[in-house]
Amino acid sequence: MDMSHFRIDVASIVLVITFAVLCPQSHAQWIQTAGPEGAWVRQLAVSGSSLFAGTWGGGVFLSTNNGTTWKTANSGLTNLNVYSLAVSGTDMLAGTDNGAFISTNNGKTWGDVGFTGPRISSFAVVGTNLFIGTPFEGILRSTNHGATWTAVNSGLTNASVNSLAVSAGNLFAGTYSGGVFASMDTGRSWVQTSLTGTRVLCLAVNDTNLFAGAAGGIVYRSTNTGITWRGSIIGLSFFGSPGADIECLAASGTNLFAGTYGGGVYLSANNGAIWTYASAGLPPDIIYSLAVAGTEMFAGTAGGGVYRSSDTGTTWTAVNIGLRGTIVETLSVNGTSLFAGTWGGGAFLSTNSGSTWAAVDSGLTSTTVFSFVQNGTNLFAATYSGGVFRSTNDGTSWTAVNSGLLRLFVPALTVNGSTLFAGTVDGVFLSTNYGSGWSKIDSGTAGPSVISLAANDSNLFAGLDEGGGLFRYTKSGTSWTKPDTGLSGTYVYTFAVSGSNVFAGTNVGVFRSTNNGASWKAANSGFSFSNVYSLVLYGSSLFAGTDIGVFLSTDNGTTWAAANPGLAAYAVYSLVVDGTSLCAGTWGGGVFRRPLAEMITGVHTSPTDVTGKFNLEQNYPNPFNPSTVIRYTVPARLHVTISVFNTLGQQVATLVNGFKEAGYHELRFDASGLASGVYFYRLKAGIYVESRRFVLLK
């Protein structure tokens, strides 16, 4: 099944990581609420008294009091999807989706190391040599503190590197399917150890022991630099079968800890010969990272944030104050109650406009909540692995209501009158008794993988993933139909309905129907956004949550304008009106809010507004000698790079590498140092990439 509707597609990630981090302003801006607290913590690292957490979508967080409180440490970090962290002397290194960064002042500011390749999975330092492991390009080495990089893959027959480690001056690489490789000459050449044909996810060193954590719940140990290995199986998988993948390893004195994929943490006091379960208090999440700071042990989870243990893993406690890195999938309002459903973090409630948040998970067995709907005094939640849950006490407790559902993967809910509809991987189901029983609407089925639903008085609309477009169920009819909509091949993430006007948010923008979904037209005039994850109507105003922020149309989608000041670096997955404010649930930033009146009166929607467009113009003059002018436009404050390449594809100049405000920009390029010839200049901003050819004639 295509997972793109879970918002983890590559296009979304690239936009998330390249969108600008805006500084707070005194007015006319989005304000980040106090939560929900938590994050997808992909990596933990300790540097002196500082504990760093690298998160998915929220960047880097820093704690100087053993995780008791956290603050963001993202200044200069242009990519907020952090997969790896490492300490190199007094420097801190961060590996992201699209580059490596370095901080020389304990995370206060970050600078680009100079490597802008694919995701960086790991770092290693051997003397003055700095190594980067990647899942696509193997291993790269820098001998000048990151100024330049060279691939060092000779003998490395598997270039998908998950982990690097140093033992006795030798460098080891754990690969996706090739086991462990070793280099005895600082990366100049590699040889395969006797651990072959294995997916090695992590490496760790403890004294003279080298450990490799692998798929299937196996931890391997070598006491002779990889010449021989011995393995032991530990843990349970996320589904309860033996052998949870080993995601991370950490050594503390004579103790070795292993974090698993949904199976918790395990402890061995005898170098992996015997393991004991050490997960009391941990959520049923993936344990992505483990770190030791003195007598404290820390675990980074998939959505639950950071947990701390002071008793060698016997008990764990969440330590997430200030860690506002949650991925908020859905928002719902009931009176003064604002609910947030997160990916991996569970459900949260705020009764004071986001000033404080509390977890409301009692009885909710799934930590990923895709959708909330209200039906009278009933609140329903659609989840990743637990099906549908109902609460009759504002989320204080939940009860599963799944009788009749085939499987418990439910991405969408909607309600019309007294009827509740659920979109599942098996099609659409309905319940007329508050979820106590479900029956499938299967005549001319809308098919599997239903990821969005909406209803009005006469129709039910179902949006599909896998490019399945949209289906409509007419109440006067008896089956689903697929109108000639112009939506073929699209992923329909969301709907907004007002009478016979229906709006659909897709992976290629917004579409509008004025005839109850019988036909559709694109409503993207004047703007070039792509993924639209959430739509909400407020009077005659339509708001869209996209992978580059929030946009507003006051003319039924004819024109759009950005409404993003203060919305720092985040894609917006969910929108809801809460009183006189609009709330936005983001990828990696929790919940933001902003007064509606401020946006509706303060945003201009002229169709000629350049802030709604990407554009790279042809330089002038062309040919040129020795200088020329290049003009470009970006739709929002973004990190922009403009580079110059020769015909061999070699980069010869960087003209722009930093944040640029929305609108029109102009620069002059002086090519005095280049030889005559044909060159190309390329603009990259978010997922937008455009190149043009120009000629230097001297």
Secondary structure, 3 states (H helix, E strand, C coil): CCCHHHCCCHHHHHHHHHECCCCCCCCCCCEECCCCCEEEEEEEEEECCEEEEEEECCEEEEECCCCCCCEECCCCCCCCEEEEEEEECCEEEEEECCEEEEECCCCCCCEECCCCCCCCCEEEEECCEEEEECCCCCEEEECCCCCCCEECCCCCCCCCEEEEEEECCEEEEEECCCCEEEECCCCCCCEECCCCCCCEEEEEEECCEEEEEECCCEEEEECCCCCCCEEEECCECCCCCECCCEEEEEEECCEEEEEEECCCEEEECCCCCCCEECCCCCCCCEEEEEEEECCEEEEEEECCCEEEECCCCCCCEECCCCCEECEEEEEEEECCEEEEEECCCCEEEECCCCCCCEECCCCCCCCCEEEEEEECCEEEEEECCCCEEEECCCCCCCEECCCCCCCCCCCEEEEECCEEEEEECCEEEEECCCCCCCEECCCCCCCCCEEEEEECCCEEEEEECCCCCEEEEECCCCCEECCCCCCCCCCEEEEEEECCEEEEEECCEEEEECCCCCCCEECCCCCCCCCEEEEEEECCEEEEEECCEEEEECCCCCCCEECCCCCCCCCEEEEEEECCEEEEEEECCCEEEEEHHHHHHHCCCCCCCHHHCCEECCCECCCECCEEEEEEEECCCEEEEEEEEECCCCEEEEEEEEEECCEEEEEEEECCCCCCEEEEEEEEECCEEEEEEEEECC
